[in-house]
Structure formats: structure tokens, C-alpha cells
Amino acid sequence: MHALPTRLVNGAPVLFQVKPAGKLESLTGKWFTHELTFSYQSSSKTWFALAGVPFETTPGKYSLELTGESATKKTPVNFTRTFTVARAKYPQIKVELKVEKKFTEPSPEQEQQIAESVKIKQDYLSRVTPNREWDGKFAAPADAPISDVYGSQRIFNGKAQREHQGLDFRVPTGTPVAAMNAGTVLLARFLYFEGNCVVIDHGQGLLTLYFHLSELKVKEGDHVDRGEEIGLSGGTGRATGPHLHVAVRWQGTYLDPARLLELPLP
């Protein structure tokens, strides 16, 4: 059994690959209290699952507990593998940004709109669909330079925010935005901070999120393929100007999209 990349760090996606000695009917795992559902690739006789290491994880050794069902004996097969997690070097950039006052000092009416958006995100963004829809490598949603990276410190109107949880592409309004992989559209609507946004469920608890769009080109429940246009970039929501913010969320934790884009996947 092995993991890609071979060096695991906080905030990074990881592909677990298992080649059992005997034939299995199914394989599941437990990693950081998260349940993993493995897929089988017959050509390599390998089971695989895409997971992640939460950003707040401290360096150390962590166990992946696996449970399989033997195809011949129809009995459970249990085994554990320990992986070392190191600390990632994310840029310590303090980005000071000016946004409209409604984003830092909202009125009571705006507070209500924020609360509604928060509830929608709580209802949708922690959903886990066991069946895998993603297939192969993830692709960039736009061919453009990066203007801000995952892990940087944000300061809006002098008030510190949590680390930047995604990747920003420097694109003008109206630039086509493409799905990073195949999946089902979980959300396609306006939210207070995110503006017009699309969230795609790729299965196994993996979501990609696309914010600040000027126009939506898909609706909730649509199936999309990798590279399919899902919207046009813009500057809606809490944005200092036109750009595309993309985030990767795995079972409730945000991962570095740049590392996902580099990962070779089956």
C-alpha cells in the first residue's frame, strides 16, 4: 500500500492505493475520523481513494485503518498503515484588501442574509456522496495566472480573516469557467460572500467550489464533465475586483487546489 504524494503535508490531498494479497469484494477505510470508500481498478488490480490532510493537522504519525471483505472467504480483512504528516510551507503573505463596508460591518438586514447563506453552506457543503464521479486528473478551471494562493493571511478593511482557503485566478469578467472534473452540480446560486457560485460534487466527499461568477451556466442537479463550462467569471460577492476563486473541500476540510491539480490520478 502507498500514498501519493509520498510526502504528506497539512492541507494537501492524498491518493491512497492498496494492492491486497487476496481478492476483495469491497474496501473501506478510516482516516482522521473520515470514512473512505475505495474504488477498484481492474487493470492494475488496485483499490484507490482520494482523501486529504486537514490544514490544522500538527506534524506526526497518523493511521489509516482499512477494512475489506474477502471475495473467497466472505469474511472481514482488517489492516492498518501509519503515515507521517509533515508541516507544509505555505506563504506567509499578509494581503490587505479593501471591500465594501457591508462585508465587514453588515446591517441587521445584511446579517440576516449572511445567516441564510451560512445555513445553506452548512446544509450542503458537508454532504458525502460515497460513489466516485471524478475520473482521472483534475484540470485548471481557467487558463490564467494565479493572483493569490492557498494558506495566505487575508486582512479585509484592517480586520484579519482566516487563511485563504482557495486559489485565485486573475481573469477579467466574462471569462469562461470550466469544471475541474466530472461530477454533479450541488449548488448554483447567489450567496452573500461568495456571490454567484457553483459547487460540484465529485463523489467520495470531494467538492470543488467556484466563486464570484458574473453568470451561472448550470443548474443544481446537472451532471458536468471535466472541462465543461459552468459559468463566467466576475466580481460578485466579497471580491475586490474581477477574479475567479476556486476551492477544494474534502469531507468538511479545505485542501490546496494547486496540489490537487498536480496529483496524478487514475
Secondary structure, DSSP 8 states (H G I E B T S, - for coil): -EEESSSEETT-EEEEEE--SS-EEEEEEEETTEEEE-EEETTTTEEEEEEE--TT--SEEEEEEEEEEETTT--EEEEEEEEEEE-------EEEE---GGGTS--HHHHHHHHHHHHHHHHHTT----S----S----SSSS-EEE-TT-EEEETTEEEEE--SEEE---TT-EEE-SSSEEEEEEEEETTTEEEEEEE-STTEEEEEEEESEE---TT-EE-TT-EEEE-B--SS-SSSBEEEEEEETTEEE-HHHHHH----
